Amino acid sequence: MSDTPTPATLHKNAAASGAGAPSTGASAAPKSSAERGRTALAVGVVEKIAGMAAREVPGIHALGSGLTRTFGAMRDKVPGGKSSIGRGIKAEVGEKQTAIDIALVVEYGVVIPELASQVRENIITAVERMTGLEVVEVNIAVNDVHLPDEPDIEEEEDLAQSGQRARLQ
């Protein structure tokens, strides 16, 4: 076994020997929780928060590009597979800041600049509130417009598996 002490061992030995105790007999000020360790956030956490926040905005049909949605729909059908809330979202997470890229499919008829502004604001608010990270940018790519008479990717997959063709109107 290695002779390298663990942080817990060092803390215990310091407490037993009185090291670090004030020599005046006065009690030391309690440490804040920030001084007692670090909190690391996985990229997936930020992506899921951003995905949920984006979905709350009316006018969003789906997240991700066509290829991402197709693979996601297939993955959702696999037994034991999990639906990905963060689909279509990429985040870069640092110690204090994060940047987010999101791909959207919007409903026909929405005003895209207004929708993008609402999505951006909702994501920034949710991520900053829940993680404490500063969101430095939210880049939005609108990849498609969903028309009212178009079937969803999931609907097309279901029809293909049943051997039927989508009806044209």
DSSP file (Angstrom, degrees, kcal/mol; ACC not computed):
  #  RESIDUE AA STRUCTURE BP1 BP2  ACC     N-H-->O    O-->H-N    N-H-->O    O-->H-N    TCO  KAPPA ALPHA  PHI   PSI    X-CA   Y-CA   Z-CA
    1    1 A M              0   0    0      0, 0.0     2,-0.1     0, 0.0     0, 0.0   0.000 360.0 360.0 360.0 149.2    0.0    0.0    0.0
    2    2 A S        -     0   0    0      1,-0.1     0, 0.0     2,-0.1     0, 0.0  -0.375 360.0-137.0 -77.5 154.7    1.3    3.5   -0.7
    3    3 A D        +     0   0    0     -2,-0.1    -1,-0.1     2,-0.1     0, 0.0   0.333  66.0 120.5 -90.4   6.0    2.5    5.8    2.1
    4    4 A T        -     0   0    0      1,-0.1     2,-0.1     0, 0.0    -2,-0.1  -0.594  62.9-131.1 -74.9 122.3    0.7    8.8    0.7
    5    5 A P        -     0   0    0      0, 0.0    -2,-0.1     0, 0.0    -1,-0.1  -0.420  15.1-126.2 -74.9 149.5   -1.7   10.1    3.3
    6    6 A T     >  -     0   0    0     -2,-0.1     4,-2.3     1,-0.1     5,-0.2  -0.492  26.5-107.9 -84.9 162.3   -5.3   10.9    2.3
    7    7 A P  H  > S+     0   0    0      0, 0.0     4,-2.3     0, 0.0     5,-0.2   0.875 121.8  53.5 -58.4 -36.5   -6.9   14.3    3.0
    8    8 A A  H  > S+     0   0    0      2,-0.2     4,-2.4     1,-0.2     5,-0.2   0.904 108.5  49.3 -65.4 -40.1   -9.0   12.7    5.8
    9    9 A T  H  > S+     0   0    0      2,-0.2     4,-2.7     1,-0.2     5,-0.2   0.916 110.9  49.6 -64.6 -43.7   -5.9   11.3    7.4
   10   10 A L  H  X S+     0   0    0     -4,-2.3     4,-2.3     1,-0.2    -2,-0.2   0.915 112.0  48.4 -60.3 -43.2   -4.1   14.6    7.2
   11   11 A H  H  X S+     0   0    0     -4,-2.3     4,-2.1     2,-0.2    -2,-0.2   0.914 112.9  47.7 -64.1 -43.6   -7.1   16.4    8.8
   12   12 A K  H  X S+     0   0    0     -4,-2.4     4,-2.2     2,-0.2    -2,-0.2   0.915 113.2  47.8 -64.6 -44.1   -7.4   13.8   11.6
   13   13 A N  H  X S+     0   0    0     -4,-2.7     4,-2.0     1,-0.2     6,-0.3   0.881 111.5  50.6 -65.2 -38.5   -3.6   14.0   12.4
   14   14 A A  H  X>S+     0   0    0     -4,-2.3     5,-1.2    -5,-0.2     4,-0.7   0.893 111.6  47.7 -66.5 -39.3   -3.7   17.8   12.4
   15   15 A A  H  <5S+     0   0    0     -4,-2.1     3,-0.3     1,-0.2    -2,-0.2   0.890 111.8  50.0 -68.8 -39.0   -6.7   17.8   14.8
   16   16 A A  H  <5S+     0   0    0     -4,-2.2    -2,-0.2     1,-0.2    -1,-0.2   0.857 114.6  43.5 -68.3 -36.0   -5.0   15.3   17.1
   17   17 A S  H  <5S-     0   0    0     -4,-2.0    -1,-0.2    -5,-0.2    -2,-0.2   0.542 110.1-119.3 -88.1  -6.8   -1.8   17.2   17.3
   18   18 A G  T ><5 +     0   0    0     -4,-0.7     3,-1.7    -3,-0.3    -3,-0.2   0.568  56.9 159.0  80.7   7.3   -3.4   20.5   17.7
   19   19 A A  T 3 < +     0   0    0     -5,-1.2    -1,-0.3    -6,-0.3    -2,-0.1  -0.409  64.7  21.0 -65.7 137.8   -1.9   21.8   14.5
   20   20 A G  T 3  S+     0   0    0      1,-0.3    -1,-0.3    -3,-0.1    -5,-0.1   0.333  90.9 129.5  87.9  -7.9   -3.7   24.7   13.0
   21   21 A A    <   -     0   0    0     -3,-1.7    -1,-0.3    -7,-0.2     2,-0.1  -0.582  69.2-102.6 -78.4 142.8   -5.4   25.6   16.3
   22   22 A P    >   -     0   0    0      0, 0.0     3,-0.8     0, 0.0    -1,-0.1  -0.393  21.0-142.7 -66.3 140.6   -5.0   29.3   17.3
   23   23 A S  T 3  S+     0   0    0      1,-0.2    -2,-0.0     2,-0.1     0, 0.0   0.650  93.3  67.3 -79.5 -15.4   -2.4   29.8   20.0
   24   24 A T  T 3  S-     0   0    0      2,-0.1    -1,-0.2     1,-0.1     3,-0.1   0.578 107.6-117.4 -82.5  -9.5   -4.4   32.6   21.8
   25   25 A G  S <  S+     0   0    0     -3,-0.8     2,-0.1     1,-0.4    -2,-0.1   0.288  73.7 129.6  89.6 -11.2   -7.1   30.2   22.9
   26   26 A A        -     0   0    0      1,-0.1    -1,-0.4    -5,-0.0     2,-0.2  -0.469  65.9-106.4 -74.7 149.0   -9.7   32.0   20.9
   27   27 A S        -     0   0    0     -2,-0.1     2,-0.1    -3,-0.1    -1,-0.1  -0.526  33.9-114.4 -78.1 144.0  -11.9   29.9   18.6
   28   28 A A        -     0   0    0     -2,-0.2    -1,-0.1     1,-0.1     3,-0.1  -0.434  35.8 -98.2 -74.4 149.5  -11.2   30.1   14.9
   29   29 A A        -     0   0    0     -2,-0.1    -1,-0.1     1,-0.1     2,-0.0  -0.453  48.1-102.8 -65.0 137.5  -13.9   31.5   12.6
   30   30 A P        -     0   0    0      0, 0.0     2,-0.2     0, 0.0    -1,-0.1  -0.328  37.2-112.9 -63.7 144.6  -15.9   28.7   11.0
   31   31 A K        -     0   0    0      1,-0.1     2,-0.1    -3,-0.1     5,-0.0  -0.500  27.8-117.3 -76.3 145.1  -15.1   28.0    7.4
   32   32 A S    >   -     0   0    0     -2,-0.2     3,-1.1     1,-0.1     4,-0.5  -0.395  28.3-109.2 -74.0 161.8  -17.7   28.8    4.8
   33   33 A S  G >  S+     0   0    0      1,-0.3     3,-0.9     2,-0.2    -1,-0.1   0.801 118.6  62.3 -63.7 -27.1  -19.0   25.8    2.8
   34   34 A A  G >  S+     0   0    0      1,-0.2     3,-0.6     2,-0.2    -1,-0.3   0.789 101.1  52.6 -68.2 -26.6  -17.1   27.1   -0.3
   35   35 A E  G <  S+     0   0    0     -3,-1.1    -1,-0.2     1,-0.2    -2,-0.2   0.556  99.8  65.3 -83.2  -7.7  -13.8   26.7    1.6
   36   36 A R  G <  S-     0   0    0     -3,-0.9     2,-0.3    -4,-0.5    -1,-0.2   0.234 115.2 -39.6-102.9  13.4  -14.6   23.0    2.4
   37   37 A G    <   -     0   0    0     -3,-0.6     2,-0.3    -4,-0.1    -1,-0.2  -0.885  60.7 -84.7 153.2 178.3  -14.6   21.6   -1.0
   38   38 A R        -     0   0    0     -2,-0.3     2,-0.5    -3,-0.1    -3,-0.0  -0.818  20.3-144.5-115.6 154.0  -15.5   21.9   -4.7
   39   39 A T        -     0   0    0     -2,-0.3     2,-0.5    56,-0.1    -2,-0.0  -0.985  17.0-164.7-116.8 121.1  -18.6   21.2   -6.6
   40   40 A A        -     0   0    0     -2,-0.5     2,-0.5     0, 0.0    55,-0.1  -0.911   4.5-154.4-108.3 130.4  -18.1   19.9  -10.2
   41   41 A L        -     0   0    0     -2,-0.5     2,-0.1    53,-0.2    52,-0.1  -0.892  14.2-131.6-105.0 128.8  -20.9   20.0  -12.6
   42   42 A A    >>  -     0   0    0     -2,-0.5     4,-1.2     1,-0.1     3,-0.8  -0.422  21.5-118.3 -72.6 152.9  -21.0   17.5  -15.5
   43   43 A V  H 3> S+     0   0    0      1,-0.2     4,-2.3     2,-0.2     5,-0.2   0.883 113.6  61.0 -58.6 -39.6  -21.7   18.8  -19.0
   44   44 A G  H 3> S+     0   0    0      1,-0.2     4,-2.3     2,-0.2    -1,-0.2   0.802  98.0  57.9 -60.5 -30.5  -24.8   16.7  -19.1
   45   45 A V  H <> S+     0   0    0     -3,-0.8     4,-2.2     2,-0.2    -1,-0.2   0.949 109.3  43.2 -64.8 -48.6  -26.3   18.5  -16.1
   46   46 A V  H  X S+     0   0    0     -4,-1.2     4,-2.5     1,-0.2    -2,-0.2   0.896 113.4  53.1 -64.5 -40.1  -26.1   21.8  -17.9
   47   47 A E  H  X S+     0   0    0     -4,-2.3     4,-2.4     1,-0.2    -1,-0.2   0.901 109.9  47.4 -63.4 -41.1  -27.4   20.3  -21.1
   48   48 A K  H  X S+     0   0    0     -4,-2.3     4,-2.5     2,-0.2     5,-0.2   0.914 111.9  49.3 -67.1 -42.4  -30.4   18.8  -19.4
   49   49 A I  H  X S+     0   0    0     -4,-2.2     4,-2.3     1,-0.2    -2,-0.2   0.933 113.6  46.8 -60.9 -45.4  -31.2   22.1  -17.6
   50   50 A A  H  X S+     0   0    0     -4,-2.5     4,-2.4     1,-0.2    -2,-0.2   0.890 111.2  52.5 -64.1 -39.6  -30.9   24.0  -20.9
   51   51 A G  H  X S+     0   0    0     -4,-2.4     4,-2.1     2,-0.2    -2,-0.2   0.919 110.9  45.8 -63.2 -44.6  -33.1   21.5  -22.7
   52   52 A M  H  X S+     0   0    0     -4,-2.5     4,-0.9     1,-0.2    -1,-0.2   0.910 113.1  50.5 -64.4 -41.8  -35.9   21.7  -20.1
   53   53 A A  H  < S+     0   0    0     -4,-2.3     3,-0.4    -5,-0.2     4,-0.3   0.889 110.7  48.9 -64.5 -39.5  -35.7   25.5  -20.2
   54   54 A A  H >< S+     0   0    0     -4,-2.4     3,-1.5     1,-0.2    -1,-0.2   0.900 106.8  55.6 -67.1 -40.4  -35.9   25.6  -24.0
   55   55 A R  H 3< S+     0   0    0     -4,-2.1    -1,-0.2     1,-0.3    -2,-0.2   0.715  95.7  67.7 -66.1 -20.4  -38.9   23.2  -24.1
   56   56 A E  T 3< S+     0   0    0     -4,-0.9    -1,-0.3    -3,-0.4    -2,-0.2   0.683  81.5  90.9 -71.8 -17.3  -40.8   25.5  -21.8
   57   57 A V  S X  S-     0   0    0     -3,-1.5     3,-1.2    -4,-0.3     2,-0.1  -0.687  82.9-123.6 -85.4 123.2  -41.0   28.2  -24.5
   58   58 A P  T 3  S+     0   0    0      0, 0.0     3,-0.1     0, 0.0    -2,-0.1  -0.398  93.4  44.5 -64.5 140.0  -44.1   28.0  -26.7
   59   59 A G  T 3  S+     0   0    0      1,-0.4    48,-2.6    -4,-0.1     2,-0.6   0.274  78.5 119.4 108.1  -9.0  -43.2   27.6  -30.4
   60   60 A I  E <   +A  106   0A   0     -3,-1.2    -1,-0.4    46,-0.2    46,-0.2  -0.797  35.0 179.1 -88.1 124.6  -40.5   25.1  -30.1
   61   61 A H  E     -     0   0A   0     44,-2.8     2,-0.3    -2,-0.6    45,-0.2   0.878  63.3 -23.5 -88.7 -45.7  -41.3   21.9  -31.9
   62   62 A A  E     -A  105   0A   0     43,-1.7    43,-2.5     2,-0.1     2,-0.4  -0.977  57.1-117.6-158.9 165.3  -38.2   19.9  -31.2
   63   63 A L  E    S+A  104   0A   0     -2,-0.3    41,-0.3    41,-0.2    25,-0.1  -0.896  70.9  30.8-110.5 143.9  -34.6   20.2  -30.3
   64   64 A G  S    S-     0   0    0     39,-3.1    79,-0.2    -2,-0.4    -2,-0.1  -0.161  87.1 -68.6 102.0 165.0  -31.7   19.0  -32.5
   65   65 A S     >  -     0   0    0     -2,-0.1     4,-2.6     1,-0.1     5,-0.2  -0.286  56.2 -94.3 -80.9 174.9  -31.0   18.6  -36.2
   66   66 A G  H  > S+     0   0    0      1,-0.2     4,-2.2     2,-0.2     5,-0.1   0.904 126.4  47.6 -58.2 -43.8  -32.9   16.1  -38.3
   67   67 A L  H  > S+     0   0    0      2,-0.2     4,-2.5     1,-0.2     5,-0.2   0.911 111.8  49.8 -66.2 -42.9  -30.1   13.5  -37.9
   68   68 A T  H  > S+     0   0    0      1,-0.2     4,-2.4     2,-0.2    -2,-0.2   0.914 112.2  47.9 -61.8 -43.5  -29.9   14.0  -34.1
   69   69 A R  H  X S+     0   0    0     -4,-2.6     4,-2.5     2,-0.2    -1,-0.2   0.877 110.8  51.8 -66.6 -37.2  -33.7   13.6  -33.8
   70   70 A T  H  X S+     0   0    0     -4,-2.2     4,-2.0    -5,-0.2    -2,-0.2   0.951 113.3  42.9 -64.3 -49.4  -33.7   10.5  -36.0
   71   71 A F  H  X S+     0   0    0     -4,-2.5     4,-2.6     1,-0.2    -2,-0.2   0.887 114.5  52.1 -63.3 -37.9  -31.0    8.8  -33.9
   72   72 A G  H  X S+     0   0    0     -4,-2.4     4,-2.3    -5,-0.2    -1,-0.2   0.895 107.5  51.3 -65.4 -39.8  -32.7    9.9  -30.7
   73   73 A A  H  X S+     0   0    0     -4,-2.5     4,-0.9     2,-0.2    -1,-0.2   0.895 112.2  46.8 -64.5 -39.6  -36.0    8.5  -31.8
   74   74 A M  H >X S+     0   0    0     -4,-2.0     4,-0.7     1,-0.2     3,-0.6   0.912 111.9  50.7 -67.4 -41.5  -34.4    5.2  -32.5
   75   75 A R  H >< S+     0   0    0     -4,-2.6     3,-0.8     1,-0.2    -2,-0.2   0.867 105.4  57.1 -64.0 -35.7  -32.5    5.2  -29.2
   76   76 A D  H 3< S+     0   0    0     -4,-2.3    -1,-0.2     1,-0.2    -2,-0.2   0.784 104.0  53.8 -65.6 -26.4  -35.8    6.0  -27.4
   77   77 A K  H << S+     0   0    0     -4,-0.9    -1,-0.2    -3,-0.6    -2,-0.2   0.643  84.6 100.1 -83.6 -15.5  -37.3    2.8  -28.8
   78   78 A V  S X< S-     0   0    0     -3,-0.8     3,-2.6    -4,-0.7     2,-0.1  -0.550  88.0-106.7 -71.8 130.1  -34.5    0.5  -27.6
   79   79 A P  T 3  S+     0   0    0      0, 0.0     3,-0.1     0, 0.0    -1,-0.1  -0.355 107.1  15.3 -58.7 131.1  -35.6   -1.3  -24.4
   80   80 A G  T 3  S+     0   0    0      1,-0.3     2,-0.1    -4,-0.1    -2,-0.1   0.319  96.5 132.9  86.2  -9.2  -33.7    0.3  -21.5
   81   81 A G    <   -     0   0    0     -3,-2.6     2,-0.4    -6,-0.1    -1,-0.3  -0.463  50.1-134.4 -74.6 148.7  -32.8    3.3  -23.5
   82   82 A K        -     0   0    0     -2,-0.1     2,-0.3    -3,-0.1    -5,-0.1  -0.816  14.6-115.8-106.5 143.7  -33.3    6.7  -22.0
   83   83 A S        -     0   0    0     -2,-0.4     2,-0.8    -7,-0.1     3,-0.1  -0.578  32.0-130.0 -71.4 136.0  -34.9    9.7  -23.6
   84   84 A S    >   -     0   0    0     -2,-0.3     3,-1.3     1,-0.2    -1,-0.1  -0.799  23.5-176.0 -97.7 108.0  -32.3   12.5  -23.9
   85   85 A I  T 3  S+     0   0    0     -2,-0.8    -1,-0.2     1,-0.2    -2,-0.0   0.816  87.3  56.4 -66.3 -30.5  -33.6   15.8  -22.5
   86   86 A G  T >  S+     0   0    0     -3,-0.1     3,-1.9   -35,-0.1    -1,-0.2   0.283  75.4 138.2 -87.4  11.0  -30.3   17.4  -23.6
   87   87 A R  T <  S+     0   0    0     -3,-1.3     3,-0.1     1,-0.3    16,-0.1  -0.342  72.5  18.6 -59.3 132.7  -30.7   16.3  -27.3
   88   88 A G  T 3  S+     0   0    0      1,-0.2    15,-2.4   -25,-0.1     2,-0.4   0.532 105.3 105.7  85.5   7.0  -29.6   19.1  -29.6
   89   89 A I  E <   -B  102   0A   0     -3,-1.9     2,-0.4    13,-0.2    -1,-0.2  -0.970  44.6-174.4-125.2 134.7  -27.7   20.9  -26.9
   90   90 A K  E     -B  101   0A   0     11,-2.8    11,-3.2    -2,-0.4     2,-0.4  -0.994  10.1-173.4-124.8 132.8  -23.9   21.2  -26.5
   91   91 A A  E     -B  100   0A   0     -2,-0.4     2,-0.5     9,-0.2     9,-0.2  -0.951  18.7-153.7-126.9 146.9  -22.4   22.9  -23.5
   92   92 A E  E     -B   99   0A   0      7,-2.6     7,-2.0    -2,-0.4     2,-0.5  -0.990  22.1-163.6-114.3 123.8  -18.9   23.8  -22.5
   93   93 A V  E     +B   98   0A   0     -2,-0.5     5,-0.2     5,-0.2     2,-0.1  -0.936  12.6 173.2-118.7 124.1  -18.6   24.0  -18.7
   94   94 A G        -     0   0    0      3,-3.1   -53,-0.2    -2,-0.5    39,-0.0  -0.338  52.0 -84.0-106.3-166.0  -15.8   25.7  -16.8
   95   95 A E  S    S+     0   0    0     -2,-0.1   -56,-0.1     1,-0.1     3,-0.1   0.853 122.2   4.1 -71.6 -34.2  -15.3   26.3  -13.1
   96   96 A K  S    S+     0   0    0      1,-0.1    38,-2.8    37,-0.1     2,-0.3   0.527 126.5  48.4-127.5 -12.6  -17.4   29.5  -13.1
   97   97 A Q  E     - c   0 134A   0     36,-0.2    -3,-3.1    38,-0.1     2,-0.3  -0.889  52.9-167.6-133.5 159.7  -18.8   29.9  -16.6
   98   98 A T  E     -Bc  93 135A   0     36,-2.4    38,-2.5    -2,-0.3    39,-0.7  -0.990   7.4-156.7-143.9 152.3  -20.6   28.0  -19.3
   99   99 A A  E     -Bc  92 137A   0     -7,-2.0    -7,-2.6    -2,-0.3     2,-0.4  -0.986  15.6-159.1-128.0 141.0  -21.4   28.5  -23.0
  100  100 A I  E     -Bc  91 138A   0     37,-2.5    39,-2.8    -2,-0.4     2,-0.4  -0.968  11.0-166.7-129.6 134.7  -24.3   26.7  -24.6
  101  101 A D  E     -Bc  90 139A   0    -11,-3.2   -11,-2.8    -2,-0.4     2,-0.4  -0.969  15.4-175.4-115.2 135.6  -25.2   25.8  -28.3
  102  102 A I  E     -Bc  89 140A   0     37,-2.8    39,-2.9    -2,-0.4     2,-0.5  -0.996  16.4-153.0-136.4 137.7  -28.7   24.7  -29.1
  103  103 A A  E     - c   0 141A   0    -15,-2.4   -39,-3.1    -2,-0.4     2,-0.3  -0.930  24.0-171.1-109.2 132.2  -30.3   23.5  -32.3
  104  104 A L  E     -Ac  63 142A   0     37,-2.9    39,-2.7    -2,-0.5    40,-0.9  -0.862  27.3-154.7-125.1 153.6  -34.0   24.0  -32.7
  105  105 A V  E     -Ac  62 144A   0    -43,-2.5   -44,-2.8    -2,-0.3   -43,-1.7  -0.999  30.1-157.7-118.6 123.9  -37.0   23.1  -34.9
  106  106 A V  E     -Ac  60 145A   0     38,-2.2    40,-3.5    -2,-0.4   -46,-0.2  -0.659  18.9-105.5-103.6 157.6  -39.6   25.8  -34.6
  107  107 A E  E >   - c   0 146A   0    -48,-2.6     3,-1.4    -2,-0.2    40,-0.2  -0.529  46.1 -97.3 -75.2 145.1  -43.4   25.7  -35.3
  108  108 A Y  T 3  S+     0   0    0     38,-2.1    -1,-0.1     1,-0.2     3,-0.1  -0.410 107.0  31.2 -62.3 135.8  -44.5   27.4  -38.5
  109  109 A G  T 3  S+     0   0    0      1,-0.4    -1,-0.2    -2,-0.1     2,-0.1   0.188  84.7 123.1 103.1 -15.1  -45.8   30.9  -37.8
  110  110 A V  S <  S-     0   0    0     -3,-1.4     2,-0.9   -51,-0.1    -1,-0.4  -0.473  70.1-114.1 -78.0 152.7  -43.6   31.9  -34.8
  111  111 A V     >  -     0   0    0      1,-0.2     4,-2.5    -2,-0.1     3,-0.2  -0.778  29.1-154.9 -85.2 108.3  -41.5   35.0  -35.0
  112  112 A I  H  > S+     0   0    0     -2,-0.9     4,-2.9     1,-0.2     5,-0.2   0.867  86.6  51.0 -62.0 -43.8  -38.0   33.5  -34.9
  113  113 A P  H  > S+     0   0    0      0, 0.0     4,-1.9     0, 0.0    -1,-0.2   0.907 114.4  45.5 -61.5 -38.3  -36.0   36.4  -33.5
  114  114 A E  H  > S+     0   0    0     -3,-0.2     4,-2.2     2,-0.2    -2,-0.2   0.914 113.9  49.0 -67.8 -42.1  -38.6   36.8  -30.6
  115  115 A L  H  X S+     0   0    0     -4,-2.5     4,-2.8     1,-0.2     5,-0.2   0.921 110.4  50.8 -62.0 -45.1  -38.6   33.1  -30.0
  116  116 A A  H  X S+     0   0    0     -4,-2.9     4,-2.7     1,-0.2    -1,-0.2   0.894 109.7  50.7 -61.1 -40.4  -34.8   32.9  -30.0
  117  117 A S  H  X S+     0   0    0     -4,-1.9     4,-2.4    -5,-0.2    -1,-0.2   0.909 111.8  47.0 -64.0 -42.3  -34.7   35.8  -27.5
  118  118 A Q  H  X S+     0   0    0     -4,-2.2     4,-2.5     2,-0.2    -2,-0.2   0.913 113.5  48.1 -65.5 -42.9  -37.2   34.0  -25.2
  119  119 A V  H  X S+     0   0    0     -4,-2.8     4,-2.6     2,-0.2     5,-0.2   0.936 112.5  49.1 -62.4 -46.8  -35.3   30.7  -25.4
  120  120 A R  H  X S+     0   0    0     -4,-2.7     4,-2.6    -5,-0.2    -2,-0.2   0.930 113.4  45.9 -58.8 -47.8  -32.0   32.4  -24.7
  121  121 A E  H  X S+     0   0    0     -4,-2.4     4,-2.5     1,-0.2    -1,-0.2   0.900 112.9  50.0 -64.2 -41.8  -33.4   34.3  -21.7
  122  122 A N  H  X S+     0   0    0     -4,-2.5     4,-2.4     2,-0.2     5,-0.2   0.908 112.7  46.7 -64.4 -42.4  -35.1   31.1  -20.3
  123  123 A I  H  X S+     0   0    0     -4,-2.6     4,-2.8     2,-0.2     5,-0.3   0.938 113.0  48.6 -65.2 -47.1  -31.9   29.1  -20.6
  124  124 A I  H  X S+     0   0    0     -4,-2.6     4,-2.4    -5,-0.2     5,-0.3   0.931 113.5  47.2 -59.3 -46.9  -29.7   31.7  -19.0
  125  125 A T  H  X S+     0   0    0     -4,-2.5     4,-2.2    -5,-0.2     5,-0.2   0.937 115.9  43.6 -61.0 -48.6  -32.1   32.2  -16.1
  126  126 A A  H  X S+     0   0    0     -4,-2.4     4,-2.6    -5,-0.2     5,-0.3   0.931 116.5  45.1 -65.8 -47.0  -32.5   28.4  -15.4
  127  127 A V  H  X>S+     0   0    0     -4,-2.8     4,-2.4    -5,-0.2     5,-0.6   0.927 116.0  45.6 -66.3 -44.7  -28.8   27.5  -15.8
  128  128 A E  H  X5S+     0   0    0     -4,-2.4     4,-1.5    -5,-0.3    -1,-0.2   0.901 116.0  46.6 -65.8 -39.7  -27.6   30.4  -13.7
  129  129 A R  H  <5S+     0   0    0     -4,-2.2    -2,-0.2    -5,-0.3    -1,-0.2   0.921 119.8  37.7 -67.9 -43.7  -30.2   29.9  -11.0
  130  130 A M  H  <5S+     0   0    0     -4,-2.6    -2,-0.2    -5,-0.2    -1,-0.2   0.798 130.8  24.5 -82.1 -29.1  -29.7   26.1  -10.7
  131  131 A T  H  <5S-     0   0    0     -4,-2.4    -3,-0.2    -5,-0.3    -2,-0.2   0.689  87.5-130.6-110.5 -22.8  -25.9   25.8  -11.1
  132  132 A G     << +     0   0    0     -4,-1.5     2,-0.2    -5,-0.6    -4,-0.2   0.450  63.8 134.0  80.9  -1.0  -24.5   29.2  -10.1
  133  133 A L        -     0   0    0     -6,-0.6     2,-0.5   -36,-0.1    -1,-0.3  -0.538  61.0-119.3 -79.9 148.5  -22.5   29.3  -13.3
  134  134 A E  E     -c   97   0A   0    -38,-2.8   -36,-2.4    -2,-0.2     2,-0.8  -0.783  21.3-140.1 -85.2 125.7  -22.4   32.4  -15.4
  135  135 A V  E     -c   98   0A   0     -2,-0.5   -36,-0.2   -38,-0.2     3,-0.1  -0.789  20.8-178.1 -87.7 112.7  -23.8   31.8  -18.8
  136  136 A V  E     -     0   0A   0    -38,-2.5     2,-0.3    -2,-0.8   -37,-0.2   0.793  64.0  -3.2 -85.3 -28.5  -21.5   33.7  -21.2
  137  137 A E  E     -c   99   0A   0    -39,-0.7   -37,-2.5     2,-0.0     2,-0.4  -0.974  46.4-159.4-161.4 149.7  -23.4   32.9  -24.4
  138  138 A V  E     -c  100   0A   0     -2,-0.3     2,-0.5   -39,-0.2   -37,-0.2  -0.942  19.0-163.3-128.7 108.4  -26.3   30.9  -25.8
  139  139 A N  E     -c  101   0A   0    -39,-2.8   -37,-2.8    -2,-0.4     2,-0.5  -0.813   6.5-160.5 -95.8 128.3  -25.9   30.3  -29.5
  140  140 A I  E     -c  102   0A   0     -2,-0.5     2,-0.5   -39,-0.2   -37,-0.2  -0.932   9.5-170.2-116.0 128.3  -29.1   29.2  -31.3
  141  141 A A  E     -c  103   0A   0    -39,-2.9   -37,-2.9    -2,-0.5     2,-0.8  -0.970  11.5-153.9-115.2 117.4  -29.3   27.5  -34.6
  142  142 A V  E     +c  104   0A   0     -2,-0.5   -37,-0.2   -39,-0.2     3,-0.1  -0.824  19.2 174.4 -90.4 110.8  -32.8   27.1  -36.1
  143  143 A N  E     +     0   0A   0    -39,-2.7     2,-0.3    -2,-0.8   -38,-0.2   0.659  56.2   0.1 -94.3 -18.9  -32.5   24.1  -38.4
  144  144 A D  E     -c  105   0A   0    -40,-0.9   -38,-2.2   -79,-0.0     2,-0.5  -0.991  54.6-129.0-164.0 162.0  -36.0   23.6  -39.5
  145  145 A V  E     -c  106   0A   0     -2,-0.3     2,-0.6   -40,-0.2   -38,-0.2  -0.993  26.9-138.1-119.2 125.2  -39.6   24.8  -39.5
  146  146 A H  E     -c  107   0A   0    -40,-3.5   -38,-2.1    -2,-0.5     6,-0.0  -0.744  16.8-148.1 -87.0 121.0  -42.3   22.3  -38.7
  147  147 A L    >   -     0   0    0     -2,-0.6     3,-1.6   -40,-0.2   -40,-0.0  -0.582  21.9-116.1 -85.7 150.6  -45.3   22.7  -40.9
  148  148 A P  T 3  S+     0   0    0      0, 0.0    -1,-0.1     0, 0.0    -2,-0.0   0.810 113.4  45.2 -58.4 -31.9  -48.7   21.8  -39.4
  149  149 A D  T 3  S+     0   0    0      2,-0.1    20,-0.1    20,-0.0    -3,-0.0   0.394  89.7 104.2 -96.2   5.0  -49.3   18.9  -41.9
  150  150 A E  S <  S-     0   0    0     -3,-1.6     2,-0.1     1,-0.0    -4,-0.0  -0.667  70.6-126.0 -84.3 137.6  -45.8   17.3  -41.6
  151  151 A P        -     0   0    0      0, 0.0    -4,-0.1     0, 0.0     2,-0.1  -0.489  28.6-109.6 -75.4 154.8  -45.5   14.1  -39.6
  152  152 A D     >  -     0   0    0     -2,-0.1     4,-2.2     1,-0.1     5,-0.2  -0.342  26.6-109.2 -74.2 163.8  -42.9   14.1  -36.8
  153  153 A I  H  > S+     0   0    0      1,-0.2     4,-2.3     2,-0.2     5,-0.2   0.914 122.6  52.4 -57.7 -43.9  -39.8   12.0  -37.1
  154  154 A E  H  > S+     0   0    0      1,-0.2     4,-2.2     2,-0.2    -1,-0.2   0.890 108.2  50.2 -61.9 -40.0  -41.2    9.6  -34.4
  155  155 A E  H  > S+     0   0    0      2,-0.2     4,-2.2     1,-0.2    -1,-0.2   0.894 109.8  50.6 -65.0 -39.8  -44.4    9.2  -36.5
  156  156 A E  H  X S+     0   0    0     -4,-2.2     4,-2.3     2,-0.2    -2,-0.2   0.895 109.5  51.2 -64.4 -39.8  -42.4    8.4  -39.6
  157  157 A E  H  X S+     0   0    0     -4,-2.3     4,-2.1     2,-0.2    -2,-0.2   0.921 109.6  49.9 -62.6 -44.0  -40.4    5.8  -37.7
  158  158 A D  H  X S+     0   0    0     -4,-2.2     4,-1.7     1,-0.2    -2,-0.2   0.907 111.9  47.9 -61.7 -42.3  -43.7    4.2  -36.4
  159  159 A L  H  X>S+     0   0    0     -4,-2.2     5,-1.8     1,-0.2     4,-0.7   0.895 110.6  51.4 -65.4 -40.3  -45.1    4.1  -40.0
  160  160 A A  H ><5S+     0   0    0     -4,-2.3     3,-0.5     1,-0.2    -1,-0.2   0.883 109.9  49.5 -65.6 -38.0  -41.9    2.6  -41.4
  161  161 A Q  H 3<5S+     0   0    0     -4,-2.1    -1,-0.2     1,-0.2    -2,-0.2   0.839 110.4  50.0 -70.1 -32.3  -41.9   -0.2  -38.8
  162  162 A S  H 3<5S-     0   0    0     -4,-1.7    -1,-0.2    -5,-0.2    -2,-0.2   0.550 114.0-117.5 -84.1  -5.9  -45.5   -1.0  -39.4
  163  163 A G  T <<5S+     0   0    0     -4,-0.7     2,-0.2    -3,-0.5    -3,-0.2   0.574  73.3 125.2  84.3   8.8  -44.8   -1.2  -43.2
  164  164 A Q      < -     0   0    0     -5,-1.8     2,-0.3    -6,-0.2    -1,-0.3  -0.600  55.3-128.9 -96.9 161.5  -47.2    1.6  -44.0
  165  165 A R        -     0   0    0     -2,-0.2     2,-0.1    -3,-0.1     3,-0.0  -0.819  30.3-100.7-105.8 149.7  -46.4    4.7  -46.0
  166  166 A A        -     0   0    0     -2,-0.3     2,-0.3     1,-0.1   -10,-0.0  -0.449  41.6-115.9 -66.4 140.1  -47.2    8.2  -44.8
  167  167 A R        -     0   0    0     -2,-0.1     2,-0.4     2,-0.0    -1,-0.1  -0.602  21.9-140.5 -80.5 135.9  -50.3    9.6  -46.4
  168  168 A L              0   0    0     -2,-0.3    -1,-0.0     1,-0.1    -3,-0.0  -0.771 360.0 360.0 -92.9 140.8  -49.9   12.6  -48.6
  169  169 A Q              0   0    0     -2,-0.4    -1,-0.1   -20,-0.1    -2,-0.0   0.397 360.0 360.0-112.1 360.0  -52.6   15.2  -48.4
